[in-house]
């Protein structure tokens, strides 16, 4: 990993810089991060913590809109951990970044094709699983 200083712009003869952290592609893949993803950073002691943004930068009181790719990755990760399945409420409890009260119906149908999601009613609850 490397920290780089780059000239961002020159105005009135003055140079302005930005700092770039080069992260290995394997770590980006492991994190499930994608190009263009909104990130936030904070300093804690001598550490810089970088994580996906969970708030909308234009309106901090509203959560940032999640992309379908992020939603798909989260659902797949959680259902791979629990092959017997989870309810939507259980998934939300495990992953607080899923702020939606109910999941987007179109996205749920897309998950059926993309990751093999199945949903089954058992005792009044809908259990989400991955097709075996």
N, C-alpha and C positions, 0 to 999 in steps of 0.2 A: 504494500500500500504506500502511496506517495502523496505528499502535499505539494501542490504547485501554485505559484503566484503568476497571474496573467494580467496583462494590461486589458482593462475592460473598455476604456475610452480615453480620449484626450480632449480636454476642453480648455480653451484659453491658455494653451501651453502647459497645462497641468495634467499629469497622468493619474488615472484612477484605476485601482487594482481590484481583482476578485481572486478568491482562493478556491482552488479546485482539489478535491480529494479523489484520487483514483482508486476505485474499489475493484478487486478482482471479479471477473464475470461469474465465477463459480459461487462467490458469496452473494452476488445480486440474485442469481438463480435460486440459491438456497433460501433467501429471504422472500422470494416471490415478488420482488419489485420489478416494475416495468418502466420503460422510458416515458418521461413526461409525468410520472407520478408525483403528487404533491408531498413534500417532506417537511418536517419541522426539526429544529435542533435546539438543544439547551445544554448549558454547561453545568455539570455536577461535580464539584471539587475540581480535579484535574482532568476530568473526562468530558468529551463531547458526545452527547447522545443524539443520534439521528434516527428518526422514526417516521412512519407514514402519518401525514396530517389527518387528524380526526375531526377538525372543525373547518368550516367554510371560511376561507380567508377574507371574503367580502362581507360576511355576516357571522361573526364568531358565536352568536347564539344558536345558529343553525348548523347541524352536522354537515361535513363535506359530502357531496354526492359520491357514492361508491360506483366504480365501474363494474360492468358485468364480469370482466376478467378477475377482478379482486374478489367479487362475490363467489364466483366459481371456485377459485383457489381455496378460499376459506371453507366453503361447504365440503369440498373434496377432502381437505386436510382433516376436518373434524370427523367425517364419516369413515375415513380410513382408520382412525384411532378406535372407533367403536363399531365394529362390523354388525352387531346386533341392531344398530340403528338408534336414532335420537329423534325427539320431537323438535319442532321449530323453537319452542321455549327453551329446551335444553341447549340447543345450538347457540341461541342468543346469550344464554347465561355463560357459556364457555367462551364466547367471543363478543365482548361488549362493543366492538366496532360495528357490529350489525345492529344499527340503531332503529331499523325499520320495525314498526309494530307487526306488520305482516309482510311476508316476502312478495316481491314483484311476480305476479302470475306468469308473465311472459318469460322471465328469467328462469323460473322453476321448470317450465316446460322445456326450455332450452337445455337445462341441466340433464333432463331425461336423455336427450340425444348426446350431449357433450361428455358427460361423465358417467352415464348409466344410472342416474338417480331413479329410485323407485319409492313410491309412497303407499303405505298400507294402513288402513284404519284398523286399530286393535283397541277394543274396550273404550271407544269414544275418543281415542287419540290417534293422530296421524303420525306414523313412524316413517322417518326418512332413512333410506339405506342406499348403498351402492349395489348394483347388480353384481352377482357373484359369477 
